[in-house]
Amino acid sequence: MIDLKAAREYMHANDVDGWLMYDFRGNNPVMWQVLGGAQATSRRNFVWIPARDEAICLIHVIDRLLFQGAAFPKREYLTWQEMHAALQDMLVGCKRVAMEYSPNGALPMAAFVDAGTIELIRSFGVDVTASADLFQVAAARWSAKSVDLHRKACVEVLATKDAAFEYIRERLGRDDLTEYEVQQFIRSEFDRRGLITDHGPIVGVNQHSGDPHYEPGPDNHSPIRPGDWILIDLWAKHADPEGVYCDVTFTGYAGSAAPAKCREIFNLVAGARDRAIEILQSAWKEGTVLQGWQVDDAARKHIADAGYSKFFRHRTGHSMGPAPSPHALGANIDNLETHDTRRLIPGVGFSIEPGVYLPEFGVRSEVDVYIDEIDGPTVTTEIQREPILVG
């Protein structure tokens, strides 16, 4: 849902006359997060939130029933001419509006409006600017309920992680112990604990742990044997719409002592994780608001300085919040895939998960961070300090 007061404060401070959200066939998740629940629309629909006047939904008559629950008044149209006229009427006096658009495609995860619709709005003499930072202050912040549900999910997910490594310990040496078997054990634990997940989890040994998005399946998995390096990435949440995922990654070794190379890479990755947390907490104490790319740079430099930059093949972290998947719509910790300039403000959350992926094995260490209004950047999950030994 949206914090209208925060949205209007942002618009006043940044010379934005309003926020125009556009959706066609359910393609704009930003609009549906603001309205509070996606619908299977079939026509073009808009939500207009002016900086000063009352918000309104401009909807096609065919889709009217899908907007019954929307909190804003509705204005209907039938023909494209009526739509154009209604838009022009709503935008009278506006010089600059925010839409889900990103100049030069810099932030594709915040851009859901097609070029033609941008051209249409500009044809009315209105400039279009990006809504990414507006969304951050108005709709990316967690509610108190979301914070509570996230923390409860963390307790259950971390207990499931412990149970999964214990499951491996108890069955190690059996010929039928596989990545897929452990994955299915984790799914059964989620079910037992009343958690849901969109897919996964990842259970990868040896070279599979060196593939950031490897996922075992019934016909695609490897056995887990003594001497194997093991990576488990698991995520789940409560089914409540305001629930926020707990998303963590832990690594371990099927033996009594991890090999020196595994320990070296683990310590390097853990150091990058800790450097990202440190820069966040230091900035908070200094009263500085960081952007996503700056935290990514801090973690990435730690790994690059050790000579492993080419083996860190993804962004440092992703936005988290009330969403169907662990990846929400706010700022990512990223200066690799995108240059994410969105501000990491109080009330938002994200993962920190640097990794080094070698051909023979990989290490990722993932924690979740919430920027508390009082305490600042707070790690909400367990921080792994040593590889887990299951031999």
Phi and psi in degrees as a GROMACS rama.xvg file:
@    title "Ramachandran Plot"
@    xaxis  label "Phi"
@    yaxis  label "Psi"
@TYPE xy
-111.604  143.993  ILE-2
-94.7116  95.4562  ASP-3
-63.3455  -36.2437  LEU-4
-62.2735  -46.6961  LYS-5
-65.0262  -38.2574  ALA-6
-61.9248  -44.5021  ALA-7
-72.3767  -33.9391  ARG-8
-62.6109  -41.5248  GLU-9
-64.3661  -45.2167  TYR-10
-63.3492  -42.1053  MET-11
-62.1922  -41.5365  HIS-12
-72.1751  -21.0189  ALA-13
-118.727  19.3696  ASN-14
54.6863  43.3829  ASP-15
-108.981  127.595  VAL-16
-83.1008  -16.9855  ASP-17
176.123  170.12  GLY-18
-117.84  116.025  TRP-19
-110.106  109.592  LEU-20
-98.0899  136.739  MET-21
-127.394  137.229  TYR-22
-136.877  139.409  ASP-23
-133.741  114.598  PHE-24
59.3621  39.2953  ARG-25
72.2123  26.4182  GLY-26
-89.0787  -2.77264  ASN-27
-116.637  93.4479  ASN-28
-65.5809  -23.9974  PRO-29
-62.3211  -48.0432  VAL-30
-59.5097  -40.2746  MET-31
-77.0607  -26.0538  TRP-32
-68.824  -38.5822  GLN-33
-64.7485  -41.4259  VAL-34
-80.0814  -22.0618  LEU-35
92.7371  45.6652  GLY-36
139.588  120.267  GLY-37
-68.4464  146.918  ALA-38
-129.916  153.422  GLN-39
-86.6705  75.1089  ALA-40
-74.5303  161.181  THR-41
-126.032  -11.493  SER-42
-123.981  -179.553  ARG-43
-81.4261  132.084  ARG-44
-138.618  152.319  ASN-45
-134.718  152.387  PHE-46
-123.632  126.596  VAL-47
-115.497  117.619  TRP-48
-116.578  96.7669  ILE-49
-74.8718  158.419  PRO-50
-66.2681  -22.692  ALA-51
-126.62  -37.4147  ARG-52
-94.2557  -175.067  ASP-53
-72.7923  140.236  GLU-54
-71.0875  156.86  ALA-55
-151.688  149.474  ILE-56
-101.393  129.405  CYS-57
-104.303  110.363  LEU-58
-127.974  151.657  ILE-59
-77.5257  144.059  HIS-60
-58.7395  -31.6791  VAL-61
-63.6149  -31.433  ILE-62
-98.5141  11.1539  ASP-63
-58.6484  -37.0414  ARG-64
-67.825  -25.3722  LEU-65
-73.7269  -12.6416  LEU-66
-108.417  14.7114  PHE-67
-59.5079  -36.0337  GLN-68
-85.5213  -4.92222  GLY-69
-67.4549  139.034  ALA-70
-75.732  -16.8541  ALA-71
-93.2155  154.144  PHE-72
-59.3075  156.308  PRO-73
-116.85  141.915  LYS-74
-124.491  129.469  ARG-75
-104.047  153.199  GLU-76
-138.641  160.798  TYR-77
-117.592  -53.1388  LEU-78
-95.4157  163.168  THR-79
-66.833  -30.48  TRP-80
-64.7552  -40.4801  GLN-81
-64.3711  -37.7088  GLU-82
-62.8388  -47.8323  MET-83
-59.0442  -44.5825  HIS-84
-63.8218  -40.5673  ALA-85
-66.1293  -41.1084  ALA-86
-63.22  -45.2886  LEU-87
-60.9183  -39.6161  GLN-88
-64.3165  -43.5703  ASP-89
-65.5482  -32.8805  MET-90
-94.9679  8.64703  LEU-91
-56.9827  129.443  VAL-92
84.343  -4.28243  GLY-93
-86.0885  137.65  CYS-94
-106.098  -28.8676  LYS-95
-149.191  123.24  ARG-96
-125.409  152.211  VAL-97
-94.9527  137.139  ALA-98
-139.474  169.007  MET-99
-78.1671  77.3244  GLU-100
-139.974  146.069  TYR-101
-132.06  116.19  SER-102
-53.7676  130.067  PRO-103
61.141  18.5871  ASN-104
63.7885  28.5486  GLY-105
-66.4875  -35.8994  ALA-106
-124.975  79.7684  LEU-107
-61.6833  -24.5442  PRO-108
-75.0434  -3.36883  MET-109
-120.717  15.2467  ALA-110
-125.558  110.018  ALA-111
-129.434  4.35917  PHE-112
-102.979  130.459  VAL-113
-71.6357  158.133  ASP-114
-60.3584  -36.0753  ALA-115
-63.8542  -39.396  GLY-116
-69.3429  -36.7245  THR-117
-59.7947  -43.9143  ILE-118
-61.4737  -39.1258  GLU-119
-60.366  -48.6  LEU-120
-63.8217  -40.0081  ILE-121
-67.2453  -27.4926  ARG-122
-66.5216  -17.3917  SER-123
-85.6009  5.39135  PHE-124
82.4078  22.2781  GLY-125
-113.483  129.974  VAL-126
-78.8164  146.531  ASP-127
-114.694  129.27  VAL-128
-121.461  166.336  THR-129
-73.6461  142.489  ALA-130
-95.093  3.75629  SER-131
-57.0258  -47.1647  ALA-132
-74.303  -31.9158  ASP-133
-62.5379  -44.9418  LEU-134
-60.2306  -39.0961  PHE-135
-58.4609  -44.5899  GLN-136
-82.3382  -26.7104  VAL-137
-97.9335  -25.7665  ALA-138
-140.967  -6.13483  ALA-139
-90.5829  -16.5098  ALA-140
-69.6194  144.291  ARG-141
-80.614  145.286  TRP-142
-79.0438  166.123  SER-143
-59.1451  -36.1144  ALA-144
-65.9121  -40.0353  LYS-145
-63.0203  -42.0225  SER-146
-59.6915  -45.9212  VAL-147
-63.6671  -44.5142  ASP-148
-66.3645  -36.2815  LEU-149
-62.7105  -48.0301  HIS-150
-62.6316  -37.6036  ARG-151
-66.5579  -40.1085  LYS-152
-63.1615  -37.0252  ALA-153
-61.4219  -41.0526  CYS-154
-58.454  -45.7465  VAL-155
-72.4436  -40.6002  GLU-156
-67.6669  -41.631  VAL-157
-67.2522  -35.7033  LEU-158
-65.1463  -36.5965  ALA-159
-65.6679  -40.2277  THR-160
-57.8916  -46.7801  LYS-161
-60.7761  -42.6849  ASP-162
-64.3879  -36.053  ALA-163
-66.2542  -45.0802  ALA-164
-67.2721  -32.9087  PHE-165
-68.8296  -37.1285  GLU-166
-58.8833  -43.0007  TYR-167
-64.3479  -44.2266  ILE-168
-57.9502  -44.0366  ARG-169
-69.5857  -26.5259  GLU-170
-110.28  -0.152152  ARG-171
-59.6018  132.483  LEU-172
103.595  -15.4957  GLY-173
-78.592  141.31  ARG-174
-66.796  -24.389  ASP-175
-98.0452  8.79932  ASP-176
-78.5734  119.621  LEU-177
-133.165  166.454  THR-178
-57.1277  -44.1178  GLU-179
-65.007  -38.9854  TYR-180
-60.8005  -42.9094  GLU-181
-68.4973  -38.9863  VAL-182
-58.4981  -46.2117  GLN-183
-67.5078  -32.3765  GLN-184
-61.4264  -43.7879  PHE-185
-62.9713  -42.7014  ILE-186
-61.1251  -39.506  ARG-187
-67.1827  -34.8525  SER-188
-66.4179  -40.4963  GLU-189
-59.3679  -46.0621  PHE-190
-59.8265  -44.6744  ASP-191
-63.8492  -32.2126  ARG-192
-92.8914  4.23502  ARG-193
75.0709  29.4237  GLY-194
-106.566  157.225  LEU-195
-123.281  159.341  ILE-196
-148.289  157.118  THR-197
-83.731  -31.4632  ASP-198
-169.461  -171.627  HIS-199
80.4465  -163.352  GLY-200
-81.9861  -179.781  PRO-201
-93.7842  125.938  ILE-202
-128.987  112.669  VAL-203
-134.346  135.441  GLY-204
-112.965  148.068  VAL-205
50.5293  -121.883  ASN-206
-62.5907  -26.1553  GLN-207
-66.8867  -31.1125  HIS-208
-70.0391  -15.8275  SER-209
-87.5478  2.77778  GLY-210
-107.78  109.373  ASP-211
-55.0597  -30.8512  PRO-212
-120.378  27.4032  HIS-213
-64.3485  141.646  TYR-214
-143.393  124.133  GLU-215
-70.2211  153.43  PRO-216
-136.849  175.36  GLY-217
-60.5427  -26.8388  PRO-218
-115.629  12.8443  ASP-219
-146.81  85.6732  ASN-220
-161.083  165.786  HIS-221
-120.553  156.066  SER-222
-70.2486  158.147  PRO-223
-110.034  118.655  ILE-224
-126.316  162.837  ARG-225
-54.0023  137.741  PRO-226
91.302  1.01931  GLY-227
-86.9156  146.461  ASP-228
-91.7604  135.676  TRP-229
-126.758  131.175  ILE-230
-119.633  130.347  LEU-231
-125.907  119.829  ILE-232
-116.264  116.619  ASP-233
-134.275  146.387  LEU-234
-148.911  140.293  TRP-235
-164.12  165.09  ALA-236
-149.92  170.198  LYS-237
-78.8824  152.724  HIS-238
-71.9387  -12.6887  ALA-239
-55.1116  136.414  ASP-240
-55.6388  -26.5104  PRO-241
-88.8523  0.976398  GLU-242
-67.3182  145.938  GLY-243
-120.478  136.159  VAL-244
-60.7161  150.135  TYR-245
-100.259  128.698  CYS-246
-134.698  111.648  ASP-247
-137.452  155.586  VAL-248
-132.226  132.147  THR-249
-129.35  152.119  PHE-250
-127.032  154.095  THR-251
-155.252  179.444  GLY-252
-134.924  136.047  TYR-253
-85.4582  72.1195  ALA-254
179.455  -178.976  GLY-255
-86.8866  -16.3766  SER-256
-153.496  124.627  ALA-257
-69.4804  145.206  ALA-258
-59.596  155.219  PRO-259
-57.8163  -41.2291  ALA-260
-65.1437  -39.569  LYS-261
-63.8332  -41.9789  CYS-262
-65.4855  -39.2654  ARG-263
-60.615  -48.8867  GLU-264
-70.1316  -37.5789  ILE-265
-59.1403  -47.3826  PHE-266
-64.4198  -35.5174  ASN-267
-64.6171  -47.4636  LEU-268
-65.9648  -42.6954  VAL-269
-61.6337  -36.0103  ALA-270
-65.1779  -38.943  GLY-271
-65.8922  -41.6996  ALA-272
-58.7146  -47.6216  ARG-273
-67.0596  -32.8728  ASP-274
-66.2967  -39.7107  ARG-275
-63.0804  -43.7599  ALA-276
-63.5134  -41.7407  ILE-277
-61.7183  -44.6901  GLU-278
-67.0132  -34.0202  ILE-279
-64.3858  -47.2705  LEU-280
-71.7268  -34.9293  GLN-281
-66.1236  -42.5093  SER-282
-62.2588  -39.7046  ALA-283
-60.3064  -45.7316  TRP-284
-63.3519  -30.3593  LYS-285
-87.3229  -4.66393  GLU-286
77.3597  21.5655  GLY-287
-100.2  134.979  THR-288
-98.8643  117.976  VAL-289
-85.8263  160.43  LEU-290
-104.813  160.438  GLN-291
-55.3734  -41.0425  GLY-292
-63.5365  -31.0184  TRP-293
-68.1839  -36.8993  GLN-294
-72.2842  -38.7875  VAL-295
-58.8769  -44.1884  ASP-296
-59.0903  -40.4976  ASP-297
-63.5617  -45.3702  ALA-298
-68.0044  -42.4375  ALA-299
-65.9539  -37.9087  ARG-300
-63.3112  -38.246  LYS-301
-59.4657  -41.3657  HIS-302
-76.3305  -38.6409  ILE-303
-63.6543  -38.576  ALA-304
-62.2726  -23.7209  ASP-305
-91.5486  1.0625  ALA-306
88.7433  16.8272  GLY-307
-116.379  22.9277  TYR-308
-58.1231  -38.7236  SER-309
-72.1638  -10.2679  LYS-310
-98.5356  1.46972  PHE-311
-103.485  96.4836  PHE-312
-109.056  20.9535  ARG-313
-151.093  170.815  HIS-314
-63.6833  164.047  ARG-315
-75.8382  -27.0182  THR-316
-168.993  164.615  GLY-317
-124.391  155.942  HIS-318
-62.467  147.783  SER-319
-131.224  147.734  MET-320
174.63  -176.905  GLY-321
-62.5393  110.162  PRO-322
-163.117  157.984  ALA-323
-66.4662  -21.5613  PRO-324
-123.009  168.181  SER-325
-65.3284  -20.6749  PRO-326
-94.1083  109.399  HIS-327
-93.3198  -167.471  ALA-328
-102.914  3.00557  LEU-329
-85.8572  -161.311  GLY-330
-65.9789  136.067  ALA-331
-97.0635  158.499  ASN-332
-92.6397  86.8588  ILE-333
-151.177  124.257  ASP-334
-136.354  26.3117  ASN-335
-113.371  -62.7265  LEU-336
-76.9001  -35.1639  GLU-337
-143.033  164.555  THR-338
-100.087  89.8526  HIS-339
-84.2769  106.211  ASP-340
-94.7955  6.04408  THR-341
-68.9495  143.401  ARG-342
-81.3683  141.051  ARG-343
-92.2694  90.8455  LEU-344
-100.398  161.161  ILE-345
-55.014  137.868  PRO-346
99.9813  -5.97437  GLY-347
-107.248  163.895  VAL-348
-138.435  161.844  GLY-349
-166.705  165.605  PHE-350
-92.4114  155.526  SER-351
-122.226  114.854  ILE-352
-148.784  65.7832  GLU-353
-65.1206  159.152  PRO-354
-154.464  154.878  GLY-355
-127.407  124.777  VAL-356
-121.769  100.916  TYR-357
-91.7913  163.777  LEU-358
-59.953  -32.864  PRO-359
-91.8661  -23.765  GLU-360
-167.929  165.403  PHE-361
-138.326  158.897  GLY-362
-130.609  129.803  VAL-363
-130.604  139.063  ARG-364
-125.85  112.116  SER-365
-118.324  129.87  GLU-366
-127.91  165.967  VAL-367
-109.347  144.064  ASP-368
-128.958  134.678  VAL-369
-121.874  132.799  TYR-370
-90.8882  98.667  ILE-371
-72.5609  143.789  ASP-372
-60.0081  -30.2763  GLU-373
-104.608  -48.5286  ILE-374
-89.7286  -8.77699  ASP-375
77.5418  -157.805  GLY-376
-61.0713  119.076  PRO-377
-127.168  125.423  THR-378
-75.4413  123.008  VAL-379
-96.5201  -3.13006  THR-380
-123.409  168.936  THR-381
-63.1098  141.651  GLU-382
-104.209  116.275  ILE-383
-74.8705  128.331  GLN-384
-107.362  -21.9782  ARG-385
-143.379  152.026  GLU-386
-59.2047  142.809  PRO-387
-78.6523  127.249  ILE-388
-101.594  124.564  LEU-389
-121.86  20.1086  VAL-390
